[in-house]
Amino acid sequence: MRTSGLWRFGIAGALLLLSGAIASRSATLAASTSGPDPARVARLISVLNACIQERFKDVDERFGAARIVTVDSSPHVFRPERAAEFDVVTALEQADLRVVLYLTSRHAPMTFVEFGASKEISPAAASRRITGPVWITSAAAISAAGSDGPHTLPRSLDLWDESRRALEAFATSDAHEFRSGSWQFTAKPIRASDAVCLKCHRNAKIGDPLGAVLYGYQPR
């Protein structure tokens, strides 16, 4: 399913509204000790999520995390392909945010049942079910240079339990909020949106979560 003109108009309109707020944020943010405005951050993450969701609606030869990054590349870096994606990444940079993304597989619930608590699985096993981090902003890449400190990125294993909780929460909600270290996360479901999705995901029904996208962010 290709991106509709209505969707492009909606994203462009949201970014236009955000641009005015972001243009005046420098002085306020510099004087603030509490970081970026939470409402503004939530709107930006919502626009980013809309872009990511569109990648999963397109029917092509890419599956899973390959829709977001080249999965065998290191490090994983999100490369915008559409105008709306370029615009929202620029807006996140201008808002002085570090932003990363992780993708939890729809097969993770079976693994959760098999392995149980995170202490019972290995980091390698967790990374096969939770792909990431994917750097959305360039500031996130800088933050990964050191192995310790407030900007250290969570491992897949660190996100294991919250990924399970997110997939459970999606039965009644479209978001799950949590923290990991100094990173705030918003988890969003990737749902089976139409019959095309079910051609590959044969055990799912329309509306079922096929996975979770974990958006991690913090101020620079």
C-alpha positions in Angstrom: 0.0 0.0 0.0 1.6 3.2 -1.2 1.6 6.5 0.7 -1.6 8.5 -0.1 -1.7 12.3 -0.8 -3.9 12.7 2.3 -1.2 11.1 4.5 1.5 13.4 3.0 -0.7 16.4 3.6 -1.3 15.4 7.2 2.4 14.9 8.0 3.4 18.1 6.2 0.8 20.0 8.2 2.0 18.6 11.5 5.6 19.5 10.7 4.5 23.0 9.6 2.8 23.5 13.0 5.9 22.2 14.8 8.3 24.3 12.9 7.0 27.6 14.4 7.3 26.2 17.9 10.8 24.8 17.3 12.0 28.1 15.7 11.6 29.9 19.0 12.8 27.2 21.3 16.5 28.1 21.4 16.5 30.8 24.1 13.9 29.0 26.2 15.7 25.7 26.0 19.1 27.3 26.9 17.6 28.8 30.0 15.8 25.7 31.1 17.2 23.0 33.3 14.3 20.6 32.8 15.0 19.8 29.1 12.7 20.1 26.1 9.0 20.6 26.5 7.4 17.1 27.0 4.4 18.0 24.8 6.6 19.1 21.9 8.7 15.9 22.3 5.5 13.8 22.2 4.4 15.5 19.0 7.7 14.9 17.3 7.8 11.3 18.3 4.3 10.9 17.0 5.3 12.3 13.6 8.3 10.1 13.5 6.2 7.1 14.4 3.8 8.0 11.5 6.7 7.9 9.1 8.0 4.5 10.4 4.5 3.0 10.3 4.3 4.0 6.6 7.4 1.9 5.9 5.6 -1.1 7.3 2.5 -0.5 5.1 4.4 -0.6 1.9 4.5 -4.0 0.3 8.0 -4.7 -1.0 10.8 -7.2 -0.6 11.9 -5.9 2.8 10.8 -7.4 6.0 11.1 -6.6 9.7 14.0 -4.3 10.6 15.1 -4.3 7.0 12.3 -1.8 6.3 14.1 0.7 8.6 17.8 -0.1 8.2 20.2 -2.4 6.4 20.2 -5.0 9.1 23.8 -6.3 8.4 25.2 -2.8 8.6 27.1 -1.5 11.7 26.3 0.9 13.2 22.5 0.9 12.4 21.6 4.4 11.2 18.2 5.5 9.9 18.5 7.0 6.5 15.4 9.1 5.5 14.0 8.3 2.1 10.9 10.6 1.9 10.5 14.3 2.4 8.4 13.8 5.6 11.2 11.6 7.0 13.9 14.2 6.3 11.7 16.9 7.8 11.0 15.1 11.1 14.7 14.1 11.6 15.7 17.7 11.1 13.0 18.8 13.6 14.3 16.3 16.2 17.9 17.6 15.6 16.7 21.2 16.0 14.9 20.3 19.2 18.2 19.2 20.7 17.2 15.6 21.2 19.1 12.4 20.9 16.7 9.8 19.4 17.2 6.0 18.9 14.9 3.2 17.8 14.6 -0.5 18.6 12.3 -3.0 16.9 10.8 -5.9 18.9 9.8 -8.9 16.8 6.2 -10.3 16.9 7.8 -13.6 17.7 9.1 -12.2 21.0 6.1 -13.3 23.0 6.9 -17.0 22.3 10.5 -16.3 23.4 9.2 -14.6 26.5 7.2 -17.7 27.4 10.2 -19.9 26.6 12.8 -17.9 28.5 10.8 -16.0 31.1 12.7 -13.3 32.9 15.5 -11.4 31.2 18.1 -12.9 33.6 17.5 -16.3 32.0 18.5 -15.3 28.5 21.7 -14.3 26.9 22.4 -10.9 25.3 22.8 -12.7 21.9 19.4 -14.3 22.3 17.8 -11.0 23.2 19.4 -9.2 20.3 17.9 -11.6 17.8 14.4 -10.6 19.0 15.1 -6.9 19.7 17.0 -5.1 16.9 18.8 -1.9 17.7 19.8 0.6 18.5 19.1 2.5 15.3 20.3 6.0 15.4 17.7 8.5 14.3 19.6 11.7 15.1 23.4 12.2 14.6 23.6 13.2 18.3 22.7 9.6 19.2 25.7 8.3 17.3 28.0 10.6 19.3 26.5 9.4 22.6 27.5 5.8 21.8 31.2 6.6 21.7 31.7 5.9 25.3 30.8 2.7 27.2 29.7 4.5 30.3 27.9 7.7 31.3 24.5 9.2 31.1 24.2 8.8 27.3 25.1 5.1 27.2 22.5 3.3 25.0 20.5 0.3 26.4 21.3 -3.2 25.1 18.5 -5.3 23.7 18.7 -7.4 26.9 18.0 -4.2 29.0 14.8 -3.7 27.0 13.6 -7.3 27.3 11.1 -7.0 30.1 9.6 -3.7 28.9 9.2 -5.1 25.4 7.2 -7.9 26.8 5.1 -5.4 28.8 4.6 -3.3 25.7 3.3 -6.2 23.6 0.9 -7.1 26.4 -0.2 -3.5 26.8 -1.1 -3.3 23.1 -4.1 -5.5 23.7 -5.9 -2.4 25.1 -3.5 0.5 24.3 -1.5 2.0 21.5 1.4 3.1 23.6 3.6 2.0 26.5 5.9 4.4 28.3 9.0 3.4 30.3 12.6 4.4 31.2 15.9 2.6 30.7 18.8 4.3 32.4 18.7 8.0 31.3 16.5 7.2 28.2 12.8 7.8 28.1 11.0 5.4 25.8 7.7 5.4 24.0 6.7 2.0 22.6 4.2 1.9 19.7 2.6 -1.2 18.0 3.0 -2.2 14.4 -0.4 -3.7 13.7 -1.7 -5.8 10.8 -3.6 -3.1 8.9 -5.2 -5.1 6.1 -5.4 -8.5 4.4 -2.0 -7.9 2.6 -0.2 -8.2 6.0 -1.8 -11.6 6.6 -0.3 -13.1 3.5 3.1 -13.3 5.4 1.8 -13.2 9.0 -0.5 -16.1 8.7 -1.2 -16.6 12.4 -2.3 -13.0 12.9 -5.6 -11.2 12.5 -6.2 -7.6 11.3 -5.5 -5.3 14.2 -3.1 -7.7 15.9 0.4 -6.2 16.8 3.0 -7.7 14.6 5.8 -6.1 16.6 6.7 -3.0 18.7 8.8 0.0 17.8 10.6 1.4 20.9 11.5 5.1 20.5 14.2 6.2 23.0 15.0 9.9 23.5 16.8 12.2 25.8 18.0 15.9 25.7 21.5 16.6 24.4 
